């Protein structure tokens, strides 16, 4: 699938439906035998359809893979191929060692993938394109929550290239958001914002663990952040959020949740293994009950979780 994306086959067939083999071969430049093997493989997945000697995208491929839009699954697949899959070859070694041994493939001495990617802007950009595309496929359930309609200034901790904040301020006209993330990631967010209406999204470069959280916000959002880390690290971040919020301030924890008995959740399972093999050496898609307990432990009240969101997501909320 990913090779077909990289060769542009889905996009070509979207623009040229009912193409014969020779037209696809001329477009891709792939040797005839190897293209024959590839097309057979992709047809076997059901993403391509061959009838009467011509090829077309299936409805799924047309919807998810044929365009280069920012939410295309093509970006996600390329990110998985470039970053995730090479790491998974070390799964047994990493789990036995209790640390993210696959990180050795990235130069540097920092303990997480996200820090080391700052040394390789090209791979970092591929990674964040994939993250942004997947976020766009799942974030509407968060953006549409009525709780954000009364938030005036949000602190988006670890907000990456700003994908979530941009969507939130577009949906809620009274909302302003500050994206707090690493300097290299803030630069990506700045590039992404070029030429768009961004007066209500501010970028704050920094270190979410070592720098204090700014005050002046009435809500804090952790979206796809806490699951990367250990319980002690999560409690530390939640305490910083609690201290930075005013009385009545709210906190939102959005991300993957595995089931309470930790037996279901295929997206969460894959994510947890990725964290431990490569990203951070710890973390997982925790059950919602863990987040609720941690919020109460640092002082939040009115704690609850909205479940049943797309791609196994949940939103845990609390109030100071």
C-alpha positions in Angstrom: 0.0 0.0 0.0 2.7 2.5 1.0 4.7 1.8 -2.2 1.6 2.4 -4.3 1.2 5.7 -2.4 4.8 6.7 -3.0 4.6 5.8 -6.7 1.4 7.9 -6.9 -0.7 5.1 -8.3 -3.9 5.9 -6.3 -3.7 9.6 -7.3 -3.0 8.6 -11.0 -6.0 6.3 -11.1 -8.2 9.0 -9.5 -7.3 11.3 -12.3 -7.2 8.6 -15.0 -9.8 5.9 -14.0 -9.9 2.8 -16.1 -6.2 2.8 -17.0 -4.5 -0.1 -18.6 -1.2 -1.6 -17.3 0.9 0.2 -19.9 -0.4 3.7 -18.9 0.4 3.0 -15.2 3.8 1.6 -16.1 4.6 4.7 -18.2 3.5 7.0 -15.3 5.4 5.2 -12.6 8.5 4.1 -14.5 8.6 0.9 -12.5 10.0 -2.1 -14.5 7.1 -4.1 -15.9 7.6 -7.3 -13.9 8.0 -5.5 -10.6 4.9 -3.4 -11.4 3.0 -6.5 -12.2 3.9 -8.0 -8.8 3.0 -4.7 -7.0 -0.4 -4.3 -8.7 -1.3 -7.9 -8.0 -0.4 -7.3 -4.3 -2.5 -4.1 -4.0 -5.4 -5.7 -5.9 -5.3 -8.5 -3.3 -6.0 -6.0 -0.5 -9.1 -4.8 -2.3 -7.7 -1.2 -2.7 -7.4 -1.6 -6.5 -9.9 -3.3 -8.7 -9.0 -4.8 -12.1 -11.8 -5.6 -14.5 -11.5 -6.3 -18.3 -7.8 -5.5 -18.1 -8.1 -2.0 -16.7 -7.5 -0.7 -13.1 -9.5 1.5 -10.8 -9.3 2.6 -7.2 -11.7 1.0 -4.9 -14.1 3.4 -3.0 -11.8 3.1 0.1 -8.7 4.0 -1.9 -10.4 6.8 -3.6 -11.5 8.3 -0.2 -8.4 7.7 1.8 -5.4 7.5 -0.5 -6.0 9.2 -3.8 -5.3 12.8 -2.7 -2.4 14.6 -1.2 -4.6 16.5 1.2 -3.3 17.1 4.7 -5.6 14.4 6.1 -4.7 11.8 3.5 -4.0 8.3 4.9 -1.0 8.3 2.4 0.9 10.6 4.8 0.1 8.3 7.7 1.3 5.2 5.8 4.6 6.9 4.8 5.2 8.0 8.4 4.6 4.4 9.6 6.9 3.0 7.0 9.7 5.5 7.7 9.5 5.6 11.5 7.4 2.9 13.1 8.0 -0.2 11.1 11.9 -0.2 11.2 11.6 0.1 15.0 9.2 -2.9 15.4 12.0 -5.3 14.2 13.5 -4.6 17.6 10.4 -5.3 19.6 11.6 -8.4 21.4 14.9 -6.9 22.2 13.4 -3.6 23.5 10.7 -5.3 25.7 13.3 -7.6 27.2 15.7 -4.7 27.9 12.9 -2.6 29.3 13.9 0.4 27.2 13.5 1.9 23.7 16.5 0.2 22.1 15.2 1.2 18.6 16.1 4.8 19.4 19.7 3.8 18.7 19.0 4.4 15.0 18.6 8.1 15.6 21.7 10.3 16.4 21.9 11.9 19.8 21.8 11.1 23.4 18.3 12.4 24.2 15.9 9.8 25.8 12.9 10.2 23.4 12.4 10.0 19.6 10.7 13.4 19.6 13.9 15.1 20.9 16.2 13.3 18.5 14.0 14.0 15.5 14.9 17.7 16.0 18.4 16.7 14.6 16.8 15.4 11.4 14.3 18.0 10.0 13.4 15.9 7.0 12.3 12.9 9.0 10.8 15.2 11.6 8.6 16.7 8.9 7.5 13.3 7.6 6.7 12.3 11.2 4.5 15.3 11.9 2.7 15.1 8.5 1.7 11.6 9.5 0.7 12.7 13.0 -1.3 15.7 11.6 -3.1 13.5 9.1 -4.1 11.0 11.7 -5.2 13.8 14.1 -7.4 15.3 11.4 -9.1 11.9 10.9 -10.0 11.7 14.6 -10.1 15.2 16.1 -13.6 16.2 15.2 -15.1 14.4 18.2 -12.9 16.7 20.4 -13.4 19.9 18.5 -17.2 19.6 18.6 -17.3 19.2 22.4 -19.5 21.9 23.9 -17.1 22.4 26.8 -14.8 24.4 24.5 -17.5 26.9 23.7 -16.9 28.6 27.1 -13.1 28.4 27.1 -11.4 31.7 26.3 -7.7 30.9 26.5 -6.4 27.3 26.1 -2.9 26.1 26.8 -2.3 23.2 24.3 0.6 21.3 26.0 2.7 19.3 23.6 0.4 20.5 20.8 2.8 19.6 18.0 2.4 21.5 14.8 -0.8 23.1 16.0 -3.2 20.9 14.1 -5.6 20.5 17.0 -5.4 24.2 18.1 -6.0 25.5 14.6 -9.2 23.3 14.3 -10.4 24.4 17.8 -10.1 28.1 17.1 -11.8 27.7 13.7 -14.7 26.0 15.4 -15.0 28.2 18.5 -14.7 31.9 17.5 -14.2 33.1 21.1 -11.3 30.8 21.8 -7.6 31.6 21.8 -4.9 28.9 22.1 -1.2 28.8 23.0 0.7 25.8 21.6 3.5 24.8 24.0 6.0 22.4 22.5 9.7 21.9 21.5 11.4 24.7 19.5 11.9 22.6 16.4 8.2 21.6 16.5 7.2 25.2 17.0 9.0 26.0 13.8 7.0 23.4 12.0 3.8 25.0 13.4 5.0 28.4 12.3 5.6 27.2 8.8 2.2 25.5 8.7 0.5 28.7 9.8 2.1 30.8 7.1 -0.6 32.6 5.1 -3.5 31.5 7.2 -5.6 33.2 9.8 -3.7 32.5 13.0 -4.1 35.6 15.2 -5.8 33.4 17.8 -3.0 30.7 17.9 0.2 31.6 19.7 3.3 29.5 19.7 5.4 29.0 22.8 8.6 27.1 22.4 9.9 25.3 25.4 10.3 22.1 27.4 7.1 20.8 29.0 9.0 19.0 31.7 11.6 21.6 32.7 9.9 24.9 32.0 7.0 26.3 34.1 3.6 26.3 32.5 2.5 29.9 31.7 -0.5 31.3 33.7 -3.4 33.3 32.3 -5.2 30.3 30.7 -8.6 29.1 31.8 -8.1 25.5 30.4 -5.2 23.1 29.7 -5.3 20.5 26.9 -3.1 17.4 26.7 -3.9 15.8 23.3 -1.9 12.6 22.4 0.8 13.6 24.9 0.4 11.9 28.3 0.1 8.4 26.9 3.8 8.7 25.9 5.1 8.8 29.5 5.2 7.0 32.8 2.8 7.5 35.7 5.3 9.6 37.6 5.9 11.9 34.6 2.2 12.2 34.0 1.5 13.1 37.6 4.2 15.8 37.4 2.7 17.3 34.2 -0.8 17.2 35.7 0.4 18.9 38.9 2.0 21.7 36.8 -1.2 22.2 34.9 -3.2 22.3 38.2 -0.8 24.9 39.6 -1.0 27.1 36.5 -4.8 27.1 36.3 -7.1 29.6 38.2 -9.9 28.3 40.4 -12.6 27.0 38.2 -10.1 26.2 35.4 -10.5 23.1 33.4 -8.3 20.3 32.1 -8.8 18.1 29.1 -7.0 14.8 28.4 -7.6 13.5 24.9 -6.1 10.4 23.5 -6.4 6.6 23.0 -7.9 4.5 25.8 -7.7 0.7 26.0 -10.5 -1.1 27.8 -10.6 -1.1 31.6 -9.6 -4.7 31.7 -6.8 -4.1 29.1 -7.9 -6.8 26.7 -9.2 -4.7 23.8 -8.1 -1.8 21.7 -6.1 -2.6 18.6 -5.0 1.0 17.8 -4.0 1.4 21.5 -2.1 -1.9 21.5 0.0 -0.9 18.5 0.6 2.6 20.0 1.8 1.2 23.3 4.3 -1.1 21.6 5.6 1.8 19.5 6.1 3.9 22.7 8.1 1.3 24.4 10.2 0.1 21.5 11.0 3.5 20.1 9.3 6.7 21.2 10.0 6.9 25.0 10.6 3.4 26.4 7.5 3.7 28.5 3.8 4.7 28.4 0.8 3.1 26.8 -2.8 3.9 25.8 -3.9 3.8 29.4 -7.5 3.0 30.5 -9.7 6.0 31.2 -9.8 5.0 34.8 -6.1 5.7 35.2 -6.4 9.2 34.0 -9.4 9.9 36.2 -7.4 8.6 39.3 -4.4 10.8 38.4 -6.5 13.9 38.0 -8.1 13.3 41.4 -4.7 12.6 43.0 -3.4 16.1 42.0 -6.5 17.9 43.2 -9.0 18.1 40.3 -12.7 17.5 40.9 -15.8 16.9 38.7 -13.7 14.3 36.9 -15.4 12.3 34.1 -14.6 10.7 30.8 -16.4 10.9 27.5 -16.0 7.5 25.7 -16.9 6.0 22.4 -15.0 8.4 20.2 -13.5 7.4 16.9 -10.3 5.3 16.7 -10.7 4.3 20.4 -10.3 7.8 21.7 -11.6 9.2 25.0 -11.7 12.6 26.6 -11.1 12.8 30.4 -12.0 16.1 32.0 -11.7 17.8 35.4 -12.0 21.1 37.1 -9.8 23.0 39.6 
